[in-house]
Amino acid sequence: MTRTRRPPKILLTGFEPFGGDTVNPSLEVVQALDGEHVGGAAVVGLGLPCVYADAVAGLDRALEALSPVLVICLGQAAGAPGLRLERVAVNLSDTVQPDNAGAVLRDTPVVAGGPAAYFSTLPLTRMLEALRAHGHVAELSGSAGAYVCNHVFYTLQHRLVGRALPAGFIHLPLLPRQAAGRAGVPGMALESQVAAVRLAIEAAMPA
């Protein structure tokens, strides 16, 4: 009997709405791309709660269950004009904004005793060039903040130390309906965000 070989998995995560929003572009993009095949691998979309501990627990379960060949976590960044490819995750959670469970972390390490920071292991320059070549607004960013997005980003890189597995974080702009009520804040259509993330995944796939 010949067994059908299952394609390798790409783990793509996004967050539930937070901070009073009723939608989060990262979750919308994840849901749109879930099940697609990119570069010979199947995208597995995972929505994470905007809760420090629960988001980490969800990420850990997915890493163990899927053994992915690529991991890209997505988040929302109000004010970003396009995709922000994050370079660095810092070992710090520090914001006055509570998570969706009401937790406020101030001057708290993500991992006690962990390194001060980790770099993304995604091919960011190649991804940036591919995005811009196709007309997408994108930039490299040196700070993923100190909220749940950075918390997940740092945890991801910490879990994968020593493994040849490209992984990292991308912040997405608001959707037009979110930006409409915020003067001077740009928005990007969901279709454009989905296309841009799909292209970023293609560029990030290991050879």
N, C-alpha and C positions, 0 to 999 in steps of 0.2 A: 504494500500500500504506500502510495506516495503522499507525503504530508505537504500541505501548502505552507510555504514559508511566510510567516507574518512579517510585514514591513517594520523597520525600526520606528521608534516613537520620538516625536518632538513634544516636549512639555511646554505649553504656553499658558501662563497664568495671568489673571486680571483680578481686580478688586470689585467688591460690591460698592454701591454708592455710600458716600460719607459726607459729613459736614453740612447736612441739610439738602444735598442734591438728591434727586430721585433717579438719577442715571449716572453711570460711570463709563466713559468711552472704552476703558481697558476691558471691562467685562463684555461690552457689546462686541468688541473686536474679537475677543476670545470665542464668544458664542458663534460668531460668523465663520471663523476659521476652523472650529472644531470638526474633525473628521476629514478635512481636506488632506490631500497628499502633495507634499512639497519636496522636491529633490529626492524622490524615492522613499520618503518617510511619511508617516501618518501623524498629523497634528492631533494632540490630545489637549483639549481646552479645559482649564480648571478655574473656577471662580473661587477666590479666597475671601474670607470675611475680613473686614477692615478692623481687625482685633489682633493685637500683637501676638499673643500666645496661640490663638486658634489659627492664625495665618501660617505660623511656623509649623504647627502640627499638620496642617493640610499639605504644606509643601513637602514635609518629611515623608508623609504617607505616599505621595505621588512619586517621589524619587525612588522609593523602595519598590513600589509596585510596577513601575514602568521601565526602569533602567534606560532612560532616554539617551539619545545620542546628541541632543541639543536641548538647552533650557533657556527660554526667554521669558522673563517676568515683565509684565506691563503695569503701568500705573497712570494716574491722572495728574497733570500739572497745569493748573489754571494759570493763564498768562503765557504759556509756551505757544509760539506761532506754528510749530511743527513738531516733528519727532525729536526728542532729546535722548541721544544715546549716552547712557551714563557710564563714566569711566571708573568711578571710585565708590566703594561702599565703606562707610566709616563705622567704627565700633561705638556708636553713640545713638541713643534715643533720647531726644530732648526737645519737647514742644509743649506748649500750653493747650494744644488741641487734644481733647480726649479721643480715644478710639471709639468704635461703635459699642463697646461694652462699658464705656465710661472711664477707662483707665487713662491716666496721665503719667507719662514717664518723663522725668527731668534728670538730666545728667546721669543717665543709666547706661551701662555698657550693654550691647546686644548679647555678647558672649563674655562672661566674666573671665578675665585673663587672656582673652583673644588678642590677636594683633590689632594695632590701631586702625588699619584699613586693609582692604583687598581691592585689587584691580579687577575689572571685568576681564573675562577670558574669551569674549566674543571678538571676532575680527572687525573691530569698530571702523577702521579706516576704509576697509573694503565695503562694508555696509553703507557707510556715509556716501562713498563715491557712487554706489549703485543707486541709492535713493535720489541723489541730486541729478544723476544722469537721466533719470526718468521723470524729472520735474517735481519731485517731492521736496517740501521744505523740511530740512533736517540739520541738526547740529550736534557736536560733541559737548557734553556737559561734565563739569568737574565736581558736581555735588548733587546727590540724590536726596538731599535734605536730611531730616532726623526724625521722620515720622514712620509710619508702618511700611511705606515703600522701601526706605533704606533698611529698615529692620529685616525685611524679607530678603533684600538684596545681599546684605551682609551674611545672613544665615546661609543663603544659597552658596555663596563663595566659600564660606567656612566648611560647609559639609563636603564640598568637592575638592578640597585641597589634596593635591597629589594624583588627581584623576584627570586624564586627558579628555575632558568633556567641556566643550565651549558653553559658557553660561554667562548671563548678565541681565541687565535691566534697561528698559526703554520707557520713558515717560511720553505720554500722548497729550495733545491739546484737548481743550474742551470741545464738545459737540456744539454746533450752532445754536441749538435750543438752550443750552446752558449759558453760552456766551451772550445771548440776546439781552439778558437782564443785567449785564456787567459792562459798564461803559469802558471802552477801550481795550477790552479783553478779546483776543482773537478766538475763532472757532474753526474747526475743520470738519467737513462732512464725513459721516461714518464710512461711506463708500471709499473715500480717499484714504482714510485711516486704515481700513482693511487692506486696500491695495498696497499701501506703504509697508505695513507689517508683513504681508505676504512676501514682498520683495526683500525685506530685511532678513526674513527667515531663509530665503533662497541664498542670499549672499553669505549668510552665516553657516550654512551647512558644511560640515567637515568633508574633505575630499575622500 
